[in-house]
Amino acid sequence: MPIGVFPPPIPPFFPPHTDPAQIPLSLAVALLPDGAGSYTLEQCSCTVNAKQFYGFASSLVGPPWLISTPVYTVRGTLARVVTEDGSDLVENQPVYLSHTLGKVTQTPPSGPNDILLCVGFALKADTIYLKFDFSTRM
């Protein structure tokens, strides 16, 4: 690739068998086995399916034949998110899964059953830079 030419942005991944109507845009999701040999997406939080966190539902629309919710999951990409309390994110600060399904917070969860999962760092009020590794504390 010539110097100064950058590759196009990484498109979201489309997990199989997920109804787009089930996952609102920009919410945190977990990838879970469906019991039939495939996988499905469900919203997650610091207390529900945090260990299976997969990424954030994308605002992009997939091809009309694709019955799936696009998800930003590749580490290092940018993802729009929804905060637990509706406030803007503080730039350059860590972002965690919150107690509310699908939403994030900049206050680290600290309850006895909480999983502390830093999913990225705030780039602007509603956008994060996904972390390269998701280390957790239980």
Secondary structure, 3 states (H helix, E strand, C coil): CCCCCCCCCCCCECCCCCCHHHCCCCCEEEEEECCCCCEEEEECCCCCCHHHEEEEECCCCCCCCCCCCCEECCCCCEEECCECCCCCCCCCCEEEECCCCCCEECCCCCCCCCCEEEEEEEEECCEEEECCCCCEEC
